[in-house]
Amino acid sequence: MASDSPRLLRADTARNAEKIILAAREVFTEQGPDAHLDDVARRAGVGAATLFRRFPDKAALLRAVLDARFDERVRPVIRAAAHDPDPASALARVLRLLWSRWPATTTCWPPPGPPTC
């Protein structure tokens, strides 16, 4: 029987994935998108095989980094505006909040951690 629900990861696998994503964000911030994945694995404290088991290529890892950033910065703003009965007002609220939370000078790979705005 096929399931549409996401497969649950073992606790250690989930921890490793989080460590890899955080390390990737740091490494890409420092070195840009041409950074080597071995540097990411080293920073995360995992072997290259562990990184590639979860993220088969750089594109998959970059996607995970961007998805994590979206979940941290954008999704909460959208959820907050979802209760506004006026769609135009909700959209304006989302744009205003995102604009106020995003640093004026930022790169494609903002530093890790919670937003400081």
Residue pairs with C-beta under 8 A, 6 or more apart in sequence:
9 17
13 54
16 44
16 46
16 50
16 54
17 54
17 64
19 44
19 45
19 46
20 40
20 41
20 44
20 46
20 50
20 51
20 54
20 55
20 61
20 64
21 61
21 64
21 65
21 68
22 44
22 112
23 40
23 41
23 43
23 44
23 45
24 40
24 44
24 61
24 62
24 64
24 65
25 65
25 68
25 69
25 109
25 110
25 111
25 112
26 43
26 111
26 112
27 35
27 39
27 40
27 43
28 35
28 62
28 65
28 108
28 109
29 107
29 109
29 110
29 111
29 112
31 39
32 109
33 58
33 62
33 108
37 48
37 51
37 52
37 58
37 61
38 48
40 51
40 61
41 47
41 48
41 50
41 51
44 51
51 61
55 61
55 64
65 109
69 110
72 114
72 115
73 98
73 101
73 102
73 115
74 98
77 93
77 94
77 97
77 98
77 101
78 94
80 93
80 97
81 90
81 91
81 93
81 94
81 97
82 90
84 90
84 93
100 117
101 115
101 117
102 117
103 110
103 116
103 117
